[in-house]
Protein backbone atom coordinates (compact mmCIF):
# COMPACT_ATOMS: atom_id res chain seq x y z
CA UNK A 1 0.00 0.00 0.00
CA UNK A 2 2.79 2.39 0.87
CA UNK A 3 4.79 1.38 -2.18
CA UNK A 4 1.84 1.90 -4.45
CA UNK A 5 1.11 5.39 -3.01
CA UNK A 6 4.70 6.54 -3.49
CA UNK A 7 4.61 5.39 -7.11
CA UNK A 8 1.51 7.49 -7.83
CA UNK A 9 3.02 10.66 -6.31
CA UNK A 10 6.16 10.22 -8.36
CA UNK A 11 4.14 9.85 -11.56
CA UNK A 12 2.19 13.07 -10.78
CA UNK A 13 5.40 15.04 -10.30
CA UNK A 14 6.72 13.80 -13.63
CA UNK A 15 3.51 14.80 -15.42
CA UNK A 16 3.57 18.28 -13.84
CA UNK A 17 7.20 18.75 -14.85
CA UNK A 18 6.42 17.84 -18.45
CA UNK A 19 3.51 20.32 -18.47
CA UNK A 20 5.61 23.18 -17.04
CA UNK A 21 8.59 22.68 -19.30
CA UNK A 22 6.67 21.83 -22.45
CA UNK A 23 7.34 24.00 -25.56
CA UNK A 24 3.77 25.25 -25.83
CA UNK A 25 3.72 26.41 -22.23
CA UNK A 26 7.02 28.28 -22.60
CA UNK A 27 5.83 30.10 -25.75
CA UNK A 28 2.57 31.11 -24.06
CA UNK A 29 4.39 32.53 -21.06
CA UNK A 30 6.88 34.43 -23.29
CA UNK A 31 4.11 36.05 -25.32
CA UNK A 32 2.28 37.15 -22.16
CA UNK A 33 5.44 38.63 -20.72
CA UNK A 34 6.18 40.46 -24.00
CA UNK A 35 2.72 41.99 -24.08
CA UNK A 36 3.06 43.27 -20.53
CA UNK A 37 6.49 44.71 -21.31
CA UNK A 38 5.29 46.43 -24.50
CA UNK A 39 2.33 47.98 -22.69
CA UNK A 40 4.58 49.30 -19.92
CA UNK A 41 7.24 50.64 -22.29
CA UNK A 42 4.64 52.11 -24.65
CA UNK A 43 3.23 54.32 -21.91
CA UNK A 44 6.69 55.64 -20.99
CA UNK A 45 7.90 56.23 -24.57
CA UNK A 46 4.74 58.09 -25.71
CA UNK A 47 4.83 55.92 -28.73
CA UNK A 48 2.92 58.22 -31.04
CA UNK A 49 3.42 56.13 -34.15
CA UNK A 50 -0.12 57.03 -35.23
CA UNK A 51 -1.46 55.87 -38.56
CA UNK A 52 -4.18 58.50 -38.25
CA UNK A 53 -1.83 61.34 -39.22
CA UNK A 54 -1.88 63.26 -42.49
CA UNK A 55 0.35 65.89 -44.13
CA UNK A 56 -1.53 69.17 -44.40
CA UNK A 57 -0.85 72.74 -45.60
CA UNK A 58 -2.84 76.00 -45.80
CA UNK A 59 -4.48 77.06 -49.04
CA UNK A 60 -3.73 80.55 -50.33
CA UNK A 61 -6.48 82.23 -52.34
CA UNK A 62 -4.81 84.50 -54.90
CA UNK A 63 -7.11 87.44 -55.64
CA UNK A 64 -6.92 90.15 -58.27
CA UNK A 65 -5.82 93.48 -56.77
CA UNK A 66 -7.37 95.51 -59.61
CA UNK A 67 -10.05 95.44 -62.29
CA UNK A 68 -8.79 94.37 -65.68
CA UNK A 69 -7.99 91.54 -68.06
CA UNK A 70 -5.71 88.54 -67.45
CA UNK A 71 -2.85 88.77 -69.96
CA UNK A 72 -0.40 86.20 -68.56
CA UNK A 73 -0.05 82.61 -69.74
CA UNK A 74 -2.31 80.02 -68.20
CA UNK A 75 -1.17 78.26 -65.00
CA UNK A 76 -1.67 74.53 -64.81
CA UNK A 77 -3.15 72.76 -61.79
CA UNK A 78 -0.57 70.47 -60.24
CA UNK A 79 2.50 72.49 -61.21
CA UNK A 80 4.86 73.90 -58.59
CA UNK A 81 5.79 77.58 -58.33
CA UNK A 82 8.64 78.96 -56.28
CA UNK A 83 8.89 82.13 -54.23
CA UNK A 84 8.76 85.21 -56.47
CA UNK A 85 7.64 83.37 -59.62
CA UNK A 86 5.24 85.41 -61.75
CA UNK A 87 1.87 83.71 -61.77
CA UNK A 88 -0.51 86.37 -63.14
CA UNK A 89 -0.40 89.71 -64.95
CA UNK A 90 -3.53 91.90 -64.96
CA UNK A 91 -3.90 94.97 -67.19
CA UNK A 92 -6.61 97.61 -67.28
CA UNK A 93 -6.66 99.92 -70.31
CA UNK A 94 -10.06 101.43 -69.57
CA UNK A 95 -9.19 103.63 -66.60
CA UNK A 96 -10.76 107.08 -66.22
CA UNK A 97 -7.97 109.67 -66.39
CA UNK A 98 -10.29 112.64 -65.91
CA UNK A 99 -8.70 113.53 -62.57
CA UNK A 100 -5.26 113.70 -64.16
CA UNK A 101 -6.53 115.92 -66.98
CA UNK A 102 -8.23 118.21 -64.47
CA UNK A 103 -5.11 118.56 -62.34
CA UNK A 104 -2.98 119.29 -65.40
CA UNK A 105 -5.45 121.99 -66.51
CA UNK A 106 -5.26 123.61 -63.08
CA UNK A 107 -1.47 123.46 -63.24
CA UNK A 108 -1.50 125.30 -66.58
CA UNK A 109 -3.74 128.03 -65.17
CA UNK A 110 -1.59 128.35 -62.08
CA UNK A 111 1.57 128.56 -64.20
CA UNK A 112 -0.01 131.39 -66.24
CA UNK A 113 -0.89 133.27 -63.05
CA UNK A 114 2.63 132.78 -61.72
CA UNK A 115 4.06 134.21 -64.95
CA UNK A 116 1.70 137.20 -64.67
CA UNK A 117 2.77 137.90 -61.10
CA UNK A 118 6.41 137.64 -62.12
CA UNK A 119 5.82 140.32 -64.79
CA UNK A 120 4.16 142.54 -62.16
CA UNK A 121 6.98 142.00 -59.72
CA UNK A 122 9.61 142.94 -62.30
CA UNK A 123 7.63 146.06 -63.25
CA UNK A 124 7.21 147.16 -59.65
CA UNK A 125 10.86 146.50 -58.94
CA UNK A 126 11.93 148.64 -61.91
CA UNK A 127 9.54 151.44 -60.89
CA UNK A 128 10.76 151.28 -57.32
CA UNK A 129 14.36 151.59 -58.45
CA UNK A 130 13.44 154.60 -60.60
CA UNK A 131 11.64 156.28 -57.74
CA UNK A 132 14.50 155.52 -55.40
CA UNK A 133 16.93 157.18 -57.81
CA UNK A 134 14.61 160.14 -58.16
CA UNK A 135 14.23 160.41 -54.42
CA UNK A 136 17.98 160.15 -53.96
CA UNK A 137 18.50 162.98 -56.45
CA UNK A 138 15.93 165.14 -54.66
CA UNK A 139 17.51 164.42 -51.30
CA UNK A 140 20.94 165.42 -52.59
CA UNK A 141 19.70 168.65 -54.19
CA UNK A 142 17.61 169.52 -51.16
CA UNK A 143 20.56 168.97 -48.88
CA UNK A 144 22.66 171.37 -50.96
CA UNK A 145 19.84 173.94 -51.03
CA UNK A 146 19.17 173.72 -47.29
CA UNK A 147 22.86 173.83 -46.47
CA UNK A 148 23.21 177.05 -48.49
CA UNK A 149 20.04 178.48 -46.94
CA UNK A 150 21.33 177.74 -43.46
CA UNK A 151 24.65 179.40 -44.23
CA UNK A 152 22.88 182.50 -45.54
CA UNK A 153 20.63 182.61 -42.50
CA UNK A 154 23.62 182.34 -40.19
CA UNK A 155 25.35 185.26 -42.00
CA UNK A 156 22.27 187.46 -41.82
CA UNK A 157 21.78 186.50 -38.18
CA UNK A 158 25.32 187.57 -37.28
CA UNK A 159 24.85 190.94 -39.00
CA UNK A 160 21.49 191.45 -37.36
CA UNK A 161 22.92 190.57 -33.97
CA UNK A 162 25.62 193.23 -34.47
CA UNK A 163 22.97 195.79 -35.46
CA UNK A 164 20.86 194.81 -32.45
CA UNK A 165 23.84 195.17 -30.14
CA UNK A 166 24.60 198.65 -31.58
CA UNK A 167 20.96 199.67 -31.12
CA UNK A 168 21.11 198.48 -27.52
CA UNK A 169 24.19 200.62 -26.86
CA UNK A 170 22.56 203.65 -28.51
CA UNK A 171 19.48 203.16 -26.40
CA UNK A 172 21.48 202.99 -23.21
CA UNK A 173 23.30 206.22 -24.11
CA UNK A 174 20.02 208.00 -24.93
CA UNK A 175 18.60 206.75 -21.71
CA UNK A 176 21.47 208.32 -19.73
CA UNK A 177 21.24 211.60 -21.65
CA UNK A 178 17.48 211.75 -21.23
CA UNK A 179 17.91 211.26 -17.50
CA UNK A 180 20.28 214.27 -17.34
CA UNK A 181 18.00 216.33 -19.57
CA UNK A 182 20.78 216.59 -22.14
CA UNK A 183 18.67 215.17 -24.98
CA UNK A 184 15.05 215.23 -26.04
CA UNK A 185 12.41 212.65 -25.27
CA UNK A 186 11.94 212.10 -29.00
CA UNK A 187 15.51 210.86 -29.38
CA UNK A 188 14.97 208.48 -26.47
CA UNK A 189 11.81 207.01 -28.00
CA UNK A 190 13.53 206.56 -31.36
CA UNK A 191 16.46 204.67 -29.76
CA UNK A 192 14.03 202.42 -27.86
CA UNK A 193 12.04 201.63 -30.98
CA UNK A 194 15.23 200.88 -32.88
CA UNK A 195 16.38 198.44 -30.17
CA UNK A 196 13.06 196.57 -30.16
CA UNK A 197 13.00 196.28 -33.94
CA UNK A 198 16.52 194.81 -34.03
CA UNK A 199 15.69 192.39 -31.24
CA UNK A 200 12.65 191.15 -33.16
CA UNK A 201 14.67 190.80 -36.34
CA UNK A 202 17.28 188.69 -34.55
CA UNK A 203 14.55 186.46 -33.11
CA UNK A 204 13.00 186.06 -36.56
CA UNK A 205 16.32 185.15 -38.16
CA UNK A 206 17.07 182.67 -35.36
CA UNK A 207 13.70 180.97 -36.05
CA UNK A 208 14.46 180.77 -39.77
CA UNK A 209 17.91 179.29 -39.06
CA UNK A 210 16.53 176.72 -36.63
CA UNK A 211 13.84 175.65 -39.07
CA UNK A 212 16.37 175.34 -41.91
CA UNK A 213 18.65 173.22 -39.73
CA UNK A 214 15.69 170.99 -38.80
CA UNK A 215 14.77 170.56 -42.47
CA UNK A 216 18.39 169.72 -43.29
CA UNK A 217 18.51 167.07 -40.58
CA UNK A 218 15.19 165.59 -41.76
CA UNK A 219 16.44 165.55 -45.34
CA UNK A 220 19.55 163.63 -44.30
CA UNK A 221 17.24 161.03 -42.68
CA UNK A 222 15.18 160.75 -45.89
CA UNK A 223 12.16 162.67 -44.56
CA UNK A 224 10.93 165.21 -47.08
CA UNK A 225 8.72 168.23 -46.51
CA UNK A 226 6.26 169.75 -48.96
CA UNK A 227 7.35 172.51 -51.23
CA UNK A 228 10.59 171.05 -52.56
CA UNK A 229 10.02 170.20 -56.22
CA UNK A 230 8.55 166.69 -56.73
CA UNK A 231 10.22 164.98 -53.79
CA UNK A 232 7.12 164.40 -51.63
CA UNK A 233 5.29 162.87 -54.62
CA UNK A 234 8.22 160.52 -55.30
CA UNK A 235 8.24 159.44 -51.70
CA UNK A 236 4.50 158.81 -51.72
CA UNK A 237 4.71 156.83 -54.97
CA UNK A 238 7.62 154.84 -53.58
CA UNK A 239 5.54 153.80 -50.57
CA UNK A 240 2.64 152.84 -52.84
CA UNK A 241 4.87 150.85 -55.22
CA UNK A 242 6.52 149.03 -52.30
CA UNK A 243 3.06 148.03 -51.05
CA UNK A 244 2.01 146.79 -54.50
CA UNK A 245 5.29 144.89 -54.84
CA UNK A 246 4.71 143.16 -51.49
CA UNK A 247 1.18 142.16 -52.56
CA UNK A 248 2.44 140.79 -55.89
CA UNK A 249 5.21 138.81 -54.15
CA UNK A 250 2.69 137.36 -51.67
CA UNK A 251 0.36 136.35 -54.52
CA UNK A 252 3.25 134.80 -56.39
CA UNK A 253 4.30 132.82 -53.30
CA UNK A 254 0.69 131.64 -52.81
CA UNK A 255 0.38 130.47 -56.40
CA UNK A 256 3.78 128.80 -56.22
CA UNK A 257 2.64 126.79 -53.20
CA UNK A 258 -0.50 125.87 -55.11
CA UNK A 259 1.62 124.76 -58.07
CA UNK A 260 3.71 122.53 -55.79
CA UNK A 261 0.56 121.06 -54.23
CA UNK A 262 -0.83 120.36 -57.72
CA UNK A 263 2.43 118.67 -58.70
CA UNK A 264 2.12 116.36 -55.68
CA UNK A 265 -1.53 115.70 -56.48
CA UNK A 266 -0.65 114.94 -60.11
CA UNK A 267 2.08 112.53 -59.02
CA UNK A 268 -0.41 110.81 -56.68
CA UNK A 269 -3.07 110.54 -59.39
CA UNK A 270 -0.55 109.17 -61.91
CA UNK A 271 0.74 106.66 -59.37
CA UNK A 272 -2.82 105.57 -58.63
CA UNK A 273 -3.53 105.08 -62.33
CA UNK A 274 -0.26 103.20 -62.73
CA UNK A 275 -1.13 100.84 -59.88
CA UNK A 276 -4.66 100.30 -61.20
CA UNK A 277 -3.58 99.82 -64.80
CA UNK A 278 -1.01 97.07 -64.30
CA UNK A 279 -0.54 94.41 -61.62
CA UNK A 280 1.97 91.57 -61.54
CA UNK A 281 1.21 88.87 -58.98
CA UNK A 282 4.09 86.78 -57.63
CA UNK A 283 4.04 83.48 -55.78
CA UNK A 284 4.32 84.14 -52.03
CA UNK A 285 6.37 81.00 -51.35
CA UNK A 286 7.01 77.46 -52.59
CA UNK A 287 3.49 76.43 -53.59
CA UNK A 288 1.53 73.80 -55.48
CA UNK A 289 -1.13 75.10 -57.88
CA UNK A 290 -4.27 73.34 -56.70
CA UNK A 291 -6.75 74.98 -59.06
CA UNK A 292 -6.93 77.82 -61.58
CA UNK A 293 -10.20 79.72 -61.84
CA UNK A 294 -9.50 82.13 -64.71
CA UNK A 295 -8.00 81.87 -68.18
CA UNK A 296 -5.94 84.24 -70.28
CA UNK A 297 -8.19 87.01 -71.57
CA UNK A 298 -10.67 86.74 -68.70
CA UNK A 299 -12.21 89.94 -67.35
CA UNK A 300 -11.77 90.20 -63.59
CA UNK A 301 -12.67 92.71 -60.90
CA UNK A 302 -10.81 93.53 -57.73
CA UNK A 303 -11.11 90.59 -55.33
CA UNK A 304 -11.75 87.92 -57.99
CA UNK A 305 -10.10 84.64 -56.97
CA UNK A 306 -7.58 83.80 -59.68
CA UNK A 307 -6.25 80.50 -58.32
CA UNK A 308 -5.73 78.39 -55.22
CA UNK A 309 -2.21 77.60 -54.04
CA UNK A 310 -1.15 75.00 -51.51
CA UNK A 311 1.50 76.69 -49.37
CA UNK A 312 4.03 73.86 -49.16
CA UNK A 313 6.41 76.11 -47.25
CA UNK A 314 4.03 75.88 -44.27
CA UNK A 315 3.40 72.11 -44.38
CA UNK A 316 2.67 70.31 -41.15
CA UNK A 317 1.41 66.92 -39.93
CA UNK A 318 -1.81 66.46 -38.00
CA UNK A 319 -2.00 63.20 -36.04
CA UNK A 320 -4.28 61.69 -33.42
CA UNK A 321 -2.78 60.79 -30.05
CA UNK A 322 -4.50 59.33 -26.94
CA UNK A 323 -5.74 62.28 -24.90
CA UNK A 324 -4.46 60.70 -21.69
CA UNK A 325 -1.02 61.88 -22.86
CA UNK A 326 -2.16 65.53 -23.16
CA UNK A 327 -0.02 66.75 -20.26
CA UNK A 328 3.05 65.02 -21.69
CA UNK A 329 2.89 66.82 -25.06
CA UNK A 330 3.86 70.49 -25.31
CA UNK A 331 4.30 73.08 -28.06
CA UNK A 332 7.92 73.20 -29.21
CA UNK A 333 8.55 69.55 -28.42
CA UNK A 334 10.82 67.75 -30.90
CA UNK A 335 9.34 65.02 -33.06
CA UNK A 336 10.17 62.60 -35.86
CA UNK A 337 7.85 62.38 -38.85
CA UNK A 338 7.48 59.29 -41.06
CA UNK A 339 5.49 59.17 -44.28
CA UNK A 340 3.61 56.04 -45.21
CA UNK A 341 5.62 53.75 -47.45
CA UNK A 342 9.01 55.21 -46.55
CA UNK A 343 11.26 54.27 -43.64
CA UNK A 344 13.09 57.62 -43.65
CA UNK A 345 12.10 60.38 -41.25
CA UNK A 346 12.41 64.15 -41.02
CA UNK A 347 12.56 66.34 -37.92
CA UNK A 348 9.66 68.43 -36.74
CA UNK A 349 8.35 70.43 -33.81
CA UNK A 350 4.95 70.43 -32.16
CA UNK A 351 3.13 73.64 -33.12
CA UNK A 352 -0.28 72.96 -31.54
CA UNK A 353 -2.12 70.51 -29.28
CA UNK A 354 -5.93 70.27 -29.36
CA UNK A 355 -8.00 68.19 -27.01
CA UNK A 356 -10.98 66.04 -27.90
CA UNK A 357 -13.39 68.84 -27.02
CA UNK A 358 -11.81 71.35 -29.40
CA UNK A 359 -13.18 72.06 -32.85
CA UNK A 360 -10.90 69.80 -34.83
CA UNK A 361 -12.65 70.05 -38.16
CA UNK A 362 -10.31 71.52 -40.77
CA UNK A 363 -11.87 74.20 -42.94
CA UNK A 364 -11.71 72.81 -46.49
CA UNK A 365 -11.44 76.33 -47.92
CA UNK A 366 -8.39 77.03 -45.79
CA UNK A 367 -6.48 73.73 -45.74
CA UNK A 368 -5.55 71.28 -48.45
CA UNK A 369 -6.27 68.11 -46.44
CA UNK A 370 -8.32 67.16 -43.41
CA UNK A 371 -7.26 65.03 -40.45
CA UNK A 372 -8.81 61.63 -39.90
CA UNK A 373 -11.73 61.67 -37.51
CA UNK A 374 -10.58 61.52 -33.94
CA UNK A 375 -12.28 59.52 -31.21
CA UNK A 376 -13.73 60.92 -28.03
CA UNK A 377 -10.58 59.94 -26.09
CA UNK A 378 -7.99 61.26 -28.55
CA UNK A 379 -6.38 64.63 -29.20
CA UNK A 380 -4.84 66.17 -32.31
CA UNK A 381 -1.18 67.08 -32.36
CA UNK A 382 0.14 69.30 -35.16
CA UNK A 383 3.84 69.06 -36.01
CA UNK A 384 5.51 71.63 -38.23
CA UNK A 385 7.90 70.33 -40.89
CA UNK A 386 10.27 71.98 -43.33
CA UNK A 387 9.70 72.05 -47.09
CA UNK A 388 13.46 71.77 -47.54
CA UNK A 389 13.49 68.54 -45.52
CA UNK A 390 10.58 67.16 -47.55
CA UNK A 391 12.47 67.84 -50.77
CA UNK A 392 15.73 66.46 -49.42
CA UNK A 393 14.30 63.21 -48.02
CA UNK A 394 11.25 62.53 -50.19
CA UNK A 395 12.15 64.39 -53.38
CA UNK A 396 9.25 66.86 -53.34
CA UNK A 397 7.70 69.44 -51.06
CA UNK A 398 4.25 68.42 -52.22
CA UNK A 399 3.29 65.67 -49.78
CA UNK A 400 -0.14 67.08 -48.87
CA UNK A 401 -2.72 64.41 -48.03
CA UNK A 402 -0.12 61.70 -47.51
CA UNK A 403 -0.55 59.47 -44.48
CA UNK A 404 2.03 60.14 -41.79
CA UNK A 405 2.93 59.15 -38.28
CA UNK A 406 4.85 61.02 -35.68
CA UNK A 407 7.10 59.98 -32.83
CA UNK A 408 7.48 62.48 -30.00
CA UNK A 409 10.63 62.78 -27.94
CA UNK A 410 10.49 62.07 -24.21
C-alpha positions in Angstrom: 0.0 0.0 0.0 2.8 2.4 0.9 4.8 1.4 -2.2 1.8 1.9 -4.5 1.1 5.4 -3.0 4.7 6.5 -3.5 4.6 5.4 -7.1 1.5 7.5 -7.8 3.0 10.7 -6.3 6.2 10.2 -8.4 4.1 9.9 -11.6 2.2 13.1 -10.8 5.4 15.0 -10.3 6.7 13.8 -13.6 3.5 14.8 -15.4 3.6 18.3 -13.8 7.2 18.7 -14.8 6.4 17.8 -18.5 3.5 20.3 -18.5 5.6 23.2 -17.0 8.6 22.7 -19.3 6.7 21.8 -22.5 7.3 24.0 -25.6 3.8 25.3 -25.8 3.7 26.4 -22.2 7.0 28.3 -22.6 5.8 30.1 -25.7 2.6 31.1 -24.1 4.4 32.5 -21.1 6.9 34.4 -23.3 4.1 36.1 -25.3 2.3 37.1 -22.2 5.4 38.6 -20.7 6.2 40.5 -24.0 2.7 42.0 -24.1 3.1 43.3 -20.5 6.5 44.7 -21.3 5.3 46.4 -24.5 2.3 48.0 -22.7 4.6 49.3 -19.9 7.2 50.6 -22.3 4.6 52.1 -24.6 3.2 54.3 -21.9 6.7 55.6 -21.0 7.9 56.2 -24.6 4.7 58.1 -25.7 4.8 55.9 -28.7 2.9 58.2 -31.0 3.4 56.1 -34.2 -0.1 57.0 -35.2 -1.5 55.9 -38.6 -4.2 58.5 -38.2 -1.8 61.3 -39.2 -1.9 63.3 -42.5 0.3 65.9 -44.1 -1.5 69.2 -44.4 -0.9 72.7 -45.6 -2.8 76.0 -45.8 -4.5 77.1 -49.0 -3.7 80.5 -50.3 -6.5 82.2 -52.3 -4.8 84.5 -54.9 -7.1 87.4 -55.6 -6.9 90.1 -58.3 -5.8 93.5 -56.8 -7.4 95.5 -59.6 -10.1 95.4 -62.3 -8.8 94.4 -65.7 -8.0 91.5 -68.1 -5.7 88.5 -67.5 -2.9 88.8 -70.0 -0.4 86.2 -68.6 -0.1 82.6 -69.7 -2.3 80.0 -68.2 -1.2 78.3 -65.0 -1.7 74.5 -64.8 -3.1 72.8 -61.8 -0.6 70.5 -60.2 2.5 72.5 -61.2 4.9 73.9 -58.6 5.8 77.6 -58.3 8.6 79.0 -56.3 8.9 82.1 -54.2 8.8 85.2 -56.5 7.6 83.4 -59.6 5.2 85.4 -61.8 1.9 83.7 -61.8 -0.5 86.4 -63.1 -0.4 89.7 -65.0 -3.5 91.9 -65.0 -3.9 95.0 -67.2 -6.6 97.6 -67.3 -6.7 99.9 -70.3 -10.1 101.4 -69.6 -9.2 103.6 -66.6 -10.8 107.1 -66.2 -8.0 109.7 -66.4 -10.3 112.6 -65.9 -8.7 113.5 -62.6 -5.3 113.7 -64.2 -6.5 115.9 -67.0 -8.2 118.2 -64.5 -5.1 118.6 -62.3 -3.0 119.3 -65.4 -5.5 122.0 -66.5 -5.3 123.6 -63.1 -1.5 123.5 -63.2 -1.5 125.3 -66.6 -3.7 128.0 -65.2 -1.6 128.3 -62.1 1.6 128.6 -64.2 0.0 131.4 -66.2 -0.9 133.3 -63.1 2.6 132.8 -61.7 4.1 134.2 -64.9 1.7 137.2 -64.7 2.8 137.9 -61.1 6.4 137.6 -62.1 5.8 140.3 -64.8 4.2 142.5 -62.2 7.0 142.0 -59.7 9.6 142.9 -62.3 7.6 146.1 -63.2 7.2 147.2 -59.7 10.9 146.5 -58.9 11.9 148.6 -61.9 9.5 151.4 -60.9 10.8 151.3 -57.3 14.4 151.6 -58.4 13.4 154.6 -60.6 11.6 156.3 -57.7 14.5 155.5 -55.4 16.9 157.2 -57.8 14.6 160.1 -58.2 14.2 160.4 -54.4 18.0 160.1 -54.0 18.5 163.0 -56.5 15.9 165.1 -54.7 17.5 164.4 -51.3 20.9 165.4 -52.6 19.7 168.7 -54.2 17.6 169.5 -51.2 20.6 169.0 -48.9 22.7 171.4 -51.0 19.8 173.9 -51.0 19.2 173.7 -47.3 22.9 173.8 -46.5 23.2 177.1 -48.5 20.0 178.5 -46.9 21.3 177.7 -43.5 24.6 179.4 -44.2 22.9 182.5 -45.5 20.6 182.6 -42.5 23.6 182.3 -40.2 25.3 185.3 -42.0 22.3 187.5 -41.8 21.8 186.5 -38.2 25.3 187.6 -37.3 24.9 190.9 -39.0 21.5 191.4 -37.4 22.9 190.6 -34.0 25.6 193.2 -34.5 23.0 195.8 -35.5 20.9 194.8 -32.4 23.8 195.2 -30.1 24.6 198.6 -31.6 21.0 199.7 -31.1 21.1 198.5 -27.5 24.2 200.6 -26.9 22.6 203.6 -28.5 19.5 203.2 -26.4 21.5 203.0 -23.2 23.3 206.2 -24.1 20.0 208.0 -24.9 18.6 206.8 -21.7 21.5 208.3 -19.7 21.2 211.6 -21.6 17.5 211.8 -21.2 17.9 211.3 -17.5 20.3 214.3 -17.3 18.0 216.3 -19.6 20.8 216.6 -22.1 18.7 215.2 -25.0 15.1 215.2 -26.0 12.4 212.7 -25.3 11.9 212.1 -29.0 15.5 210.9 -29.4 15.0 208.5 -26.5 11.8 207.0 -28.0 13.5 206.6 -31.4 16.5 204.7 -29.8 14.0 202.4 -27.9 12.0 201.6 -31.0 15.2 200.9 -32.9 16.4 198.4 -30.2 13.1 196.6 -30.2 13.0 196.3 -33.9 16.5 194.8 -34.0 15.7 192.4 -31.2 12.6 191.1 -33.2 14.7 190.8 -36.3 17.3 188.7 -34.5 14.6 186.5 -33.1 13.0 186.1 -36.6 16.3 185.2 -38.2 17.1 182.7 -35.4 13.7 181.0 -36.0 14.5 180.8 -39.8 17.9 179.3 -39.1 16.5 176.7 -36.6 13.8 175.6 -39.1 16.4 175.3 -41.9 18.7 173.2 -39.7 15.7 171.0 -38.8 14.8 170.6 -42.5 18.4 169.7 -43.3 18.5 167.1 -40.6 15.2 165.6 -41.8 16.4 165.6 -45.3 19.5 163.6 -44.3 17.2 161.0 -42.7 15.2 160.8 -45.9 12.2 162.7 -44.6 10.9 165.2 -47.1 8.7 168.2 -46.5 6.3 169.7 -49.0 7.3 172.5 -51.2 10.6 171.1 -52.6 10.0 170.2 -56.2 8.6 166.7 -56.7 10.2 165.0 -53.8 7.1 164.4 -51.6 5.3 162.9 -54.6 8.2 160.5 -55.3 8.2 159.4 -51.7 4.5 158.8 -51.7 4.7 156.8 -55.0 7.6 154.8 -53.6 5.5 153.8 -50.6 2.6 152.8 -52.8 4.9 150.8 -55.2 6.5 149.0 -52.3 3.1 148.0 -51.0 2.0 146.8 -54.5 5.3 144.9 -54.8 4.7 143.2 -51.5 1.2 142.2 -52.6 2.4 140.8 -55.9 5.2 138.8 -54.2 2.7 137.4 -51.7 0.4 136.4 -54.5 3.3 134.8 -56.4 4.3 132.8 -53.3 0.7 131.6 -52.8 0.4 130.5 -56.4 3.8 128.8 -56.2 2.6 126.8 -53.2 -0.5 125.9 -55.1 1.6 124.8 -58.1 3.7 122.5 -55.8 0.6 121.1 -54.2 -0.8 120.4 -57.7 2.4 118.7 -58.7 2.1 116.4 -55.7 -1.5 115.7 -56.5 -0.7 114.9 -60.1 2.1 112.5 -59.0 -0.4 110.8 -56.7 -3.1 110.5 -59.4 -0.5 109.2 -61.9 0.7 106.7 -59.4 -2.8 105.6 -58.6 -3.5 105.1 -62.3 -0.3 103.2 -62.7 -1.1 100.8 -59.9 -4.7 100.3 -61.2 -3.6 99.8 -64.8 -1.0 97.1 -64.3 -0.5 94.4 -61.6 2.0 91.6 -61.5 1.2 88.9 -59.0 4.1 86.8 -57.6 4.0 83.5 -55.8 4.3 84.1 -52.0 6.4 81.0 -51.3 7.0 77.5 -52.6 3.5 76.4 -53.6 1.5 73.8 -55.5 -1.1 75.1 -57.9 -4.3 73.3 -56.7 -6.7 75.0 -59.1 -6.9 77.8 -61.6 -10.2 79.7 -61.8 -9.5 82.1 -64.7 -8.0 81.9 -68.2 -5.9 84.2 -70.3 -8.2 87.0 -71.6 -10.7 86.7 -68.7 -12.2 89.9 -67.4 -11.8 90.2 -63.6 -12.7 92.7 -60.9 -10.8 93.5 -57.7 -11.1 90.6 -55.3 -11.8 87.9 -58.0 -10.1 84.6 -57.0 -7.6 83.8 -59.7 -6.2 80.5 -58.3 -5.7 78.4 -55.2 -2.2 77.6 -54.0 -1.2 75.0 -51.5 1.5 76.7 -49.4 4.0 73.9 -49.2 6.4 76.1 -47.2 4.0 75.9 -44.3 3.4 72.1 -44.4 2.7 70.3 -41.1 1.4 66.9 -39.9 -1.8 66.5 -38.0 -2.0 63.2 -36.0 -4.3 61.7 -33.4 -2.8 60.8 -30.0 -4.5 59.3 -26.9 -5.7 62.3 -24.9 -4.5 60.7 -21.7 -1.0 61.9 -22.9 -2.2 65.5 -23.2 0.0 66.8 -20.3 3.0 65.0 -21.7 2.9 66.8 -25.1 3.9 70.5 -25.3 4.3 73.1 -28.1 7.9 73.2 -29.2 8.6 69.5 -28.4 10.8 67.8 -30.9 9.3 65.0 -33.1 10.2 62.6 -35.9 7.9 62.4 -38.8 7.5 59.3 -41.1 5.5 59.2 -44.3 3.6 56.0 -45.2 5.6 53.7 -47.4 9.0 55.2 -46.6 11.3 54.3 -43.6 13.1 57.6 -43.6 12.1 60.4 -41.2 12.4 64.1 -41.0 12.6 66.3 -37.9 9.7 68.4 -36.7 8.4 70.4 -33.8 5.0 70.4 -32.2 3.1 73.6 -33.1 -0.3 73.0 -31.5 -2.1 70.5 -29.3 -5.9 70.3 -29.4 -8.0 68.2 -27.0 -11.0 66.0 -27.9 -13.4 68.8 -27.0 -11.8 71.4 -29.4 -13.2 72.1 -32.9 -10.9 69.8 -34.8 -12.7 70.1 -38.2 -10.3 71.5 -40.8 -11.9 74.2 -42.9 -11.7 72.8 -46.5 -11.4 76.3 -47.9 -8.4 77.0 -45.8 -6.5 73.7 -45.7 -5.6 71.3 -48.5 -6.3 68.1 -46.4 -8.3 67.2 -43.4 -7.3 65.0 -40.5 -8.8 61.6 -39.9 -11.7 61.7 -37.5 -10.6 61.5 -33.9 -12.3 59.5 -31.2 -13.7 60.9 -28.0 -10.6 59.9 -26.1 -8.0 61.3 -28.6 -6.4 64.6 -29.2 -4.8 66.2 -32.3 -1.2 67.1 -32.4 0.1 69.3 -35.2 3.8 69.1 -36.0 5.5 71.6 -38.2 7.9 70.3 -40.9 10.3 72.0 -43.3 9.7 72.0 -47.1 13.5 71.8 -47.5 13.5 68.5 -45.5 10.6 67.2 -47.6 12.5 67.8 -50.8 15.7 66.5 -49.4 14.3 63.2 -48.0 11.2 62.5 -50.2 12.1 64.4 -53.4 9.3 66.9 -53.3 7.7 69.4 -51.1 4.2 68.4 -52.2 3.3 65.7 -49.8 -0.1 67.1 -48.9 -2.7 64.4 -48.0 -0.1 61.7 -47.5 -0.6 59.5 -44.5 2.0 60.1 -41.8 2.9 59.1 -38.3 4.9 61.0 -35.7 7.1 60.0 -32.8 7.5 62.5 -30.0 10.6 62.8 -27.9 10.5 62.1 -24.2 
